[in-house]
């Protein structure tokens, strides 16, 4: 791939940009926070939306998953486009599209209109998500890059996890529309700051859009998620669901074959030749699967089992992001001094313990005791996210930062969808088994049936965290061996 002459210049040579680099990071983090927040903030409003629109839980869930599906479909495309025409340019356009989508979401009066608005919102979010990490890596000098990327990772995780808690407070105080409208004033302030502070793009790569790869990847994502999510409603033995999943597998195989052969692929498969990058990406995926098992189940447990209002449920679930926002910056700064491997391992172990604790809860569990496990889950996530994000972006060539950032964001969003699907599939399967008939929602007057499913979901997510811990332990041992060899 031929790069333009501008790739030799760096933002580190420009003193004016360096003076503004932390303000630039604030702008990037505002949109990072809002775009990831909107993947989860709807979760706590699902019971309210279900009652308002008179739809079952399994159907209203599309408000969350349509947003994540659209992001996953578009994010590699916008990462590649950012490398070609400028990451900052794509980011700026994405901010406007995201704000427009947020406004339309709050104005929606039906499920189809809300889903279309969510897709517009997701397109804007994918444009910002795909390029924010690459912009940070470009602008910040190497000695501060780990801390800056760690903060981006913190806001990614914070936005993903804070949704249920902030959403509960907003829904109770203002109404469900305001979980979308809150983005508009904050977004406009961030847009004005961004257009003033963000510099012009220096790094662009000559190339062509991989249209066949983009289309085939879209088919893969849509067929996979449609099969997984609709399978919850009609059963995975249904011929239509089986056909959808088969199409997804075929599309993925064709996509990989296309990417191997194309000189300018949508997905830079060479990134995965770095074992550190691949392992870090896999661990990030596992953590987001586990966290979204918690995100989709916890609002229903807090509201329907503990009988808390959305307002107080929001405050209880707020312990997760509060714990994480305290721990994550400390973890990111510490990773620059002692390395990231030990911190990611410790974080996954703490998360696994917290998930096991959550699996032991019941309808009469004391609220402070519930809060303890939720806070511990936040601490574990905070320990893990910043160091792991730094590991992912640390070895990527400058001309592929947009692609690498989009892969990181893609894996995160796929993890969210897989987490939602896994949690609800297990929940409904266990509930159906307990009830003796097919269940796709809560059964009034039978909390023990929901709790039986919830316990299995949290034990499954604990197992996922333990798998991640084993992988990071292997990475930690490898890093120590490498240091020993360097010392010889």
C-alpha positions as CSV (number, residue, x, y, z in Angstrom):
1,X,0.0,0.0,0.0
2,X,1.5,3.3,-1.0
3,X,1.3,6.2,1.4
4,X,1.3,9.9,0.7
5,X,4.3,12.1,1.4
6,X,2.5,13.5,4.4
7,X,3.0,10.3,6.4
8,X,6.5,11.5,7.5
9,X,5.1,14.5,9.4
10,X,4.1,14.1,13.1
11,X,1.9,16.1,15.4
12,X,4.6,15.8,18.1
13,X,6.6,18.4,16.1
14,X,3.8,21.0,16.4
15,X,4.1,22.8,19.7
16,X,0.6,24.4,19.4
17,X,-1.0,20.9,19.0
18,X,1.0,19.6,21.9
19,X,-0.3,22.4,24.1
20,X,-3.9,21.4,23.2
21,X,-3.4,17.6,23.3
22,X,-5.2,17.0,26.6
23,X,-8.2,19.2,25.6
24,X,-8.3,17.2,22.4
25,X,-8.4,14.0,24.4
26,X,-11.4,15.4,26.4
27,X,-13.3,16.0,23.2
28,X,-12.5,12.5,21.9
29,X,-13.5,11.0,25.3
30,X,-16.9,12.9,25.3
31,X,-17.9,11.2,22.1
32,X,-16.3,7.9,23.1
33,X,-18.3,8.0,26.3
34,X,-21.6,8.9,24.6
35,X,-21.3,6.5,21.7
36,X,-20.5,3.5,23.9
37,X,-23.1,4.7,26.6
38,X,-25.8,4.5,24.0
39,X,-25.1,0.8,23.5
40,X,-26.2,0.1,27.0
41,X,-28.2,3.0,28.4
42,X,-31.4,1.6,26.8
43,X,-31.1,-1.6,28.8
44,X,-32.7,-0.2,32.0
45,X,-35.4,1.5,29.9
46,X,-36.4,-1.8,28.3
47,X,-39.0,-2.6,30.9
48,X,-40.5,0.9,30.5
49,X,-40.3,0.7,26.6
50,X,-41.9,-2.8,26.8
51,X,-44.9,-1.4,28.7
52,X,-45.1,1.8,26.7
53,X,-45.0,0.2,23.2
54,X,-46.8,-3.0,24.4
55,X,-44.1,-5.3,23.2
56,X,-42.5,-8.4,24.8
57,X,-38.9,-8.2,26.2
58,X,-37.5,-10.4,23.4
59,X,-38.8,-7.9,20.8
60,X,-38.0,-4.6,22.5
61,X,-34.4,-5.9,22.9
62,X,-33.9,-4.9,19.2
63,X,-33.6,-1.3,20.4
64,X,-30.3,-2.2,21.9
65,X,-29.1,-4.8,19.4
66,X,-30.0,-2.9,16.3
67,X,-27.6,-0.1,17.4
68,X,-24.8,-2.6,18.1
69,X,-25.4,-4.5,14.9
70,X,-25.2,-1.3,12.8
71,X,-21.9,-0.3,14.5
72,X,-20.4,-3.7,13.9
73,X,-21.4,-3.6,10.2
74,X,-20.0,-0.2,9.5
75,X,-17.0,0.2,11.8
76,X,-14.3,-1.5,9.7
77,X,-15.4,0.5,6.7
78,X,-15.0,3.8,8.6
79,X,-11.7,2.7,10.1
80,X,-10.4,2.0,6.6
81,X,-11.9,5.3,5.3
82,X,-10.2,7.2,8.1
83,X,-6.8,5.8,7.1
84,X,-7.5,6.9,3.5
85,X,-9.1,10.4,3.7
86,X,-8.3,11.3,7.3
87,X,-9.2,10.0,10.7
88,X,-10.0,13.5,12.1
89,X,-12.3,14.3,9.1
90,X,-14.3,11.1,9.6
91,X,-14.5,11.7,13.3
92,X,-15.9,15.2,12.8
93,X,-18.6,14.1,10.4
94,X,-19.5,11.2,12.7
95,X,-20.2,13.6,15.6
96,X,-22.8,15.5,13.6
97,X,-24.5,12.2,12.4
98,X,-24.5,10.9,16.0
99,X,-26.2,14.0,17.4
100,X,-28.9,13.9,14.6
101,X,-29.6,10.3,15.3
102,X,-29.9,11.0,19.1
103,X,-32.4,13.7,18.4
104,X,-34.5,11.5,16.2
105,X,-34.5,8.6,18.7
106,X,-36.2,10.8,21.3
107,X,-38.8,11.9,18.8
108,X,-39.7,8.3,17.8
109,X,-43.2,7.2,18.6
110,X,-43.1,3.6,17.3
111,X,-40.6,0.7,17.2
112,X,-39.8,0.9,13.5
113,X,-39.1,4.7,13.7
114,X,-37.0,4.2,16.8
115,X,-34.9,1.4,15.2
116,X,-34.2,3.6,12.1
117,X,-33.1,6.4,14.3
118,X,-30.9,4.1,16.3
119,X,-29.2,3.0,13.0
120,X,-28.5,6.6,12.1
121,X,-27.1,7.2,15.6
122,X,-25.0,4.0,15.2
123,X,-23.5,5.2,11.9
124,X,-22.3,8.4,13.6
125,X,-21.0,6.4,16.6
126,X,-19.0,4.0,14.3
127,X,-17.3,6.9,12.6
128,X,-16.1,8.3,15.9
129,X,-15.3,4.9,17.5
130,X,-13.3,3.7,14.5
131,X,-10.9,6.6,14.6
132,X,-10.6,8.0,18.1
133,X,-7.8,5.6,19.2
134,X,-5.8,6.3,16.1
135,X,-6.1,10.0,16.6
136,X,-4.8,9.7,20.2
137,X,-1.9,7.4,19.1
138,X,-1.0,10.0,16.4
139,X,-1.1,13.1,18.6
140,X,0.4,11.9,21.9
141,X,4.1,11.3,22.3
142,X,5.2,7.8,23.2
143,X,5.9,8.5,26.8
144,X,2.3,9.6,27.4
145,X,0.6,7.4,24.9
146,X,-0.1,4.5,27.3
147,X,-1.8,6.9,29.7
148,X,-3.9,8.6,27.0
149,X,-5.0,5.3,25.4
150,X,-5.7,4.0,28.9
151,X,-8.1,7.0,29.4
152,X,-9.8,6.3,26.0
153,X,-10.2,2.7,27.2
154,X,-11.6,3.9,30.5
155,X,-14.2,6.0,28.8
156,X,-15.1,3.2,26.4
157,X,-15.7,0.9,29.3
158,X,-17.3,3.6,31.4
159,X,-19.8,4.4,28.7
160,X,-20.6,0.7,28.1
161,X,-21.1,0.0,31.8
162,X,-22.7,3.3,33.1
163,X,-25.7,2.9,30.8
164,X,-28.0,1.1,33.2
165,X,-27.2,3.3,36.2
166,X,-27.4,6.7,34.4
167,X,-30.4,5.4,32.3
168,X,-32.3,4.5,35.5
169,X,-31.9,8.0,36.9
170,X,-32.8,9.7,33.6
171,X,-35.8,7.5,32.9
172,X,-37.2,8.0,36.4
173,X,-36.7,11.8,36.5
174,X,-37.4,12.8,32.9
175,X,-38.7,10.0,30.8
176,X,-37.2,7.5,28.4
177,X,-36.8,10.0,25.5
178,X,-34.2,11.9,27.5
179,X,-31.7,9.0,27.5
180,X,-31.2,10.0,23.9
181,X,-31.8,13.8,24.1
182,X,-29.1,14.1,26.8
183,X,-26.6,13.5,24.0
184,X,-27.7,16.6,22.0
185,X,-26.5,19.5,24.3
186,X,-23.4,17.6,25.4
187,X,-22.6,16.6,21.8
188,X,-23.0,20.2,20.5
189,X,-20.5,21.5,23.1
190,X,-18.1,18.7,22.1
191,X,-18.6,19.5,18.4
192,X,-17.8,23.2,18.9
193,X,-14.7,22.3,20.9
194,X,-13.7,19.6,18.4
195,X,-13.9,21.8,15.3
196,X,-11.8,24.4,17.1
197,X,-9.2,22.1,18.7
198,X,-8.7,19.2,16.3
199,X,-5.9,19.8,13.7
200,X,-6.0,18.9,10.1
201,X,-5.1,15.3,9.1
202,X,-1.5,14.7,8.4
203,X,-1.6,11.0,7.7
204,X,-3.5,9.6,4.8
205,X,-3.0,6.4,2.8
206,X,-3.7,6.1,-0.9
207,X,-6.0,3.3,-1.7
208,X,-9.5,2.1,-2.8
209,X,-12.5,1.1,-0.7
210,X,-12.8,-2.7,-0.6
211,X,-16.4,-2.8,-1.8
212,X,-16.7,-6.6,-2.1
213,X,-15.1,-7.1,1.4
214,X,-17.4,-4.4,2.9
215,X,-20.5,-6.0,1.5
216,X,-19.6,-9.5,2.5
217,X,-18.7,-8.4,6.0
218,X,-22.1,-6.7,6.3
219,X,-23.8,-9.9,5.2
220,X,-21.8,-11.8,7.8
221,X,-22.7,-9.5,10.7
222,X,-26.4,-9.2,9.8
223,X,-26.9,-12.9,9.2
224,X,-25.0,-13.9,12.4
225,X,-26.8,-11.5,14.7
226,X,-30.2,-11.9,13.1
227,X,-29.8,-15.7,13.6
228,X,-28.6,-15.4,17.2
229,X,-31.2,-12.9,18.3
230,X,-34.3,-14.2,16.4
231,X,-33.3,-17.7,17.6
232,X,-34.3,-16.6,21.1
233,X,-37.8,-16.0,20.0
234,X,-38.5,-18.9,17.6
235,X,-35.9,-21.4,18.8
236,X,-32.5,-22.3,17.3
237,X,-33.9,-25.5,15.7
238,X,-36.1,-23.4,13.3
239,X,-35.0,-23.9,9.7
240,X,-34.9,-20.1,9.1
241,X,-32.5,-19.6,12.0
242,X,-30.3,-22.5,10.9
243,X,-30.2,-21.0,7.3
244,X,-29.3,-17.6,8.7
245,X,-26.4,-19.0,10.7
246,X,-25.2,-21.1,7.8
247,X,-25.2,-17.9,5.6
248,X,-23.2,-16.2,8.3
249,X,-20.5,-18.9,8.3
250,X,-20.3,-18.9,4.4
251,X,-20.1,-15.1,4.3
252,X,-17.3,-15.1,6.9
253,X,-15.3,-17.7,5.0
254,X,-15.8,-15.8,1.7
255,X,-14.8,-12.5,3.4
256,X,-11.5,-13.9,4.8
257,X,-10.7,-15.4,1.3
258,X,-11.4,-12.0,-0.3
259,X,-9.2,-10.1,2.3
260,X,-6.3,-12.5,1.8
261,X,-6.3,-11.9,-2.0
262,X,-7.0,-8.2,-2.1
263,X,-4.0,-5.7,-2.2
264,X,-6.0,-3.1,-0.2
265,X,-8.3,-5.1,2.1
266,X,-11.0,-3.8,4.4
267,X,-9.4,-5.8,7.3
268,X,-5.7,-5.8,7.7
269,X,-5.2,-9.5,8.6
270,X,-1.5,-8.8,9.1
271,X,-2.4,-7.1,12.4
272,X,-3.2,-10.6,13.8
273,X,0.3,-11.9,13.1
274,X,1.3,-10.1,16.3
275,X,0.4,-12.6,19.0
276,X,0.3,-9.8,21.6
277,X,-2.3,-7.9,19.5
278,X,-4.4,-11.0,18.9
279,X,-4.4,-12.2,22.5
280,X,-5.3,-8.7,23.8
281,X,-8.1,-8.5,21.3
282,X,-9.5,-11.9,22.4
283,X,-9.4,-11.0,26.1
284,X,-11.2,-7.7,25.3
285,X,-13.9,-9.6,23.6
286,X,-14.3,-12.0,26.5
287,X,-14.5,-9.2,29.0
288,X,-17.2,-7.4,27.1
289,X,-19.2,-10.6,26.7
290,X,-19.1,-11.1,30.5
291,X,-19.9,-7.5,31.3
292,X,-22.9,-7.4,29.0
293,X,-24.2,-10.6,30.5
294,X,-24.3,-8.5,33.7
295,X,-25.6,-5.4,31.9
296,X,-28.7,-7.1,30.4
297,X,-29.6,-9.1,33.5
298,X,-28.9,-6.7,36.3
299,X,-31.7,-4.1,35.6
300,X,-34.3,-6.8,35.7
301,X,-32.9,-8.2,38.9
302,X,-32.7,-4.8,40.6
303,X,-36.2,-3.7,39.5
304,X,-38.2,-7.0,39.5
305,X,-36.4,-9.1,42.2
306,X,-35.3,-6.4,44.7
307,X,-38.4,-4.3,43.8
308,X,-36.3,-1.1,43.4
309,X,-37.6,1.8,41.2
310,X,-35.6,2.6,38.0
311,X,-34.2,5.6,40.0
312,X,-32.9,3.6,42.9
313,X,-31.9,0.7,40.6
314,X,-29.8,3.2,38.7
315,X,-28.0,4.3,41.8
316,X,-27.3,0.7,42.8
317,X,-25.9,-0.1,39.4
318,X,-23.9,3.1,39.4
319,X,-21.5,1.4,41.7
320,X,-20.0,-0.4,38.7
321,X,-18.9,2.7,36.7
322,X,-17.9,4.6,39.9
323,X,-15.6,1.8,41.0
324,X,-14.2,1.5,37.5
325,X,-13.6,5.2,36.9
326,X,-11.6,5.4,40.2
327,X,-9.5,2.3,39.4
328,X,-9.0,2.5,35.6
329,X,-6.8,5.7,35.5
330,X,-4.7,4.4,38.3
331,X,-4.3,1.1,36.5
332,X,-3.4,2.8,33.2
333,X,-0.7,5.0,34.9
334,X,0.6,1.9,36.8
335,X,0.8,-0.1,33.6
336,X,3.4,2.4,32.2
337,X,5.6,1.6,35.1
338,X,5.2,-2.1,35.8
339,X,3.7,-3.4,32.5
340,X,0.2,-4.4,31.5
341,X,0.3,-8.2,31.8
342,X,0.0,-8.5,35.6
343,X,-2.8,-5.9,35.9
344,X,-4.9,-7.5,33.2
345,X,-4.6,-10.9,34.9
346,X,-5.5,-9.4,38.3
347,X,-8.5,-7.6,36.8
348,X,-9.9,-10.8,35.3
349,X,-9.5,-12.8,38.5
350,X,-11.4,-10.1,40.5
351,X,-14.1,-10.0,37.8
352,X,-14.5,-13.8,38.0
353,X,-14.9,-13.7,41.8
354,X,-17.5,-10.9,41.5
355,X,-19.5,-12.8,39.0
356,X,-19.5,-15.9,41.2
357,X,-20.8,-13.6,44.1
358,X,-23.6,-12.3,41.8
359,X,-24.6,-15.9,41.0
360,X,-25.3,-16.5,44.7
361,X,-27.8,-13.6,45.0
362,X,-31.6,-14.1,45.5
363,X,-34.7,-12.1,45.9
364,X,-34.1,-11.3,49.5
365,X,-30.4,-10.4,49.2
366,X,-29.5,-7.2,51.2
367,X,-28.9,-4.3,48.8
368,X,-25.5,-3.3,50.4
369,X,-24.4,-6.9,49.8
370,X,-25.5,-6.7,46.1
371,X,-23.7,-3.4,45.8
372,X,-20.5,-5.0,47.1
373,X,-20.4,-7.5,44.3
374,X,-21.3,-4.9,41.7
375,X,-18.5,-2.6,42.9
376,X,-16.0,-5.5,42.8
377,X,-17.0,-6.2,39.2
378,X,-16.2,-2.5,38.4
379,X,-12.8,-2.7,40.2
380,X,-11.9,-5.8,38.1
381,X,-13.0,-4.1,34.9
382,X,-11.0,-1.0,35.8
383,X,-7.9,-3.0,36.5
384,X,-8.2,-4.8,33.1
385,X,-9.4,-2.3,30.5
386,X,-6.8,0.5,30.4
387,X,-3.7,-1.8,30.3
388,X,-5.3,-4.1,27.8
389,X,-6.2,-1.2,25.5
390,X,-2.6,0.1,25.6
391,X,-1.4,-3.4,24.7
392,X,-3.7,-3.5,21.7
393,X,-2.5,-0.2,20.1
394,X,1.1,-0.3,21.2
395,X,2.6,-2.2,18.2
396,X,0.5,-0.9,15.3
397,X,2.1,0.9,12.4
398,X,1.0,4.6,12.1
399,X,-0.6,4.0,8.7
400,X,-2.9,1.3,10.1
401,X,-4.0,3.0,13.3
402,X,-7.5,3.6,12.0
403,X,-7.9,0.0,11.0
404,X,-6.5,-1.3,14.3
405,X,-8.8,1.1,16.3
406,X,-11.8,-0.1,14.3
407,X,-10.9,-3.8,14.9
408,X,-10.6,-3.0,18.6
409,X,-14.0,-1.2,18.6
410,X,-15.6,-4.0,16.4
411,X,-14.5,-6.7,18.8
412,X,-15.9,-4.7,21.7
413,X,-19.3,-4.2,20.0
414,X,-19.4,-7.9,18.9
415,X,-18.7,-8.8,22.5
416,X,-21.7,-6.7,23.6
417,X,-24.1,-8.4,21.2
418,X,-22.7,-11.8,22.0
419,X,-23.0,-11.0,25.7
420,X,-26.7,-9.9,25.3
421,X,-27.5,-13.0,23.2
422,X,-25.7,-15.4,25.4
423,X,-27.3,-14.0,28.6
424,X,-30.8,-13.9,27.3
425,X,-30.5,-17.3,25.5
426,X,-29.3,-19.0,28.7
427,X,-31.9,-17.1,30.8
428,X,-34.9,-18.0,28.7
429,X,-33.6,-21.6,28.3
430,X,-33.3,-22.2,32.0
431,X,-36.6,-20.3,32.7
432,X,-38.4,-22.5,30.1
433,X,-37.0,-25.6,31.6
434,X,-38.1,-24.5,35.1
435,X,-41.6,-23.4,33.9
436,X,-42.2,-26.4,31.7
437,X,-43.1,-24.3,28.6
438,X,-41.3,-21.8,26.3
439,X,-40.6,-18.5,28.1
440,X,-39.4,-15.3,26.4
441,X,-40.1,-12.9,29.3
442,X,-40.5,-12.5,33.1
443,X,-43.3,-14.7,34.7
444,X,-45.3,-12.6,37.2
445,X,-45.4,-14.1,40.7
446,X,-42.5,-16.6,40.1
447,X,-39.2,-14.9,41.0
448,X,-37.6,-18.2,41.6
449,X,-37.8,-19.1,37.9
450,X,-36.0,-15.9,36.9
451,X,-33.4,-16.4,39.6
452,X,-32.6,-19.9,38.4
453,X,-31.8,-18.5,35.0
454,X,-29.8,-15.6,36.4
455,X,-27.6,-17.9,38.5
456,X,-26.6,-19.9,35.4
457,X,-25.9,-16.7,33.4
458,X,-23.6,-15.3,36.1
459,X,-21.7,-18.6,36.5
460,X,-21.3,-18.7,32.7
461,X,-19.9,-15.2,32.7
462,X,-17.6,-16.1,35.6
463,X,-16.3,-19.0,33.6
464,X,-15.6,-16.6,30.6
465,X,-13.6,-14.3,32.9
466,X,-11.6,-17.3,34.2
467,X,-10.8,-18.3,30.6
468,X,-9.5,-14.8,30.0
469,X,-7.5,-15.0,33.2
470,X,-5.8,-18.2,32.0
471,X,-4.9,-16.5,28.7
472,X,-3.5,-13.5,30.4
473,X,-1.5,-15.7,32.8
474,X,0.1,-17.4,29.8
475,X,0.8,-13.9,28.4
476,X,2.3,-12.8,31.8
477,X,4.6,-15.9,31.9
478,X,5.7,-15.2,28.3
479,X,6.5,-11.6,29.1
480,X,8.6,-12.7,32.1
481,X,10.5,-15.2,30.0
482,X,11.2,-12.6,27.4
483,X,12.7,-10.3,30.1
484,X,14.9,-13.1,31.4
485,X,16.2,-13.8,27.9
486,X,16.9,-10.1,27.3
487,X,18.9,-10.0,30.6
488,X,21.1,-12.8,29.5
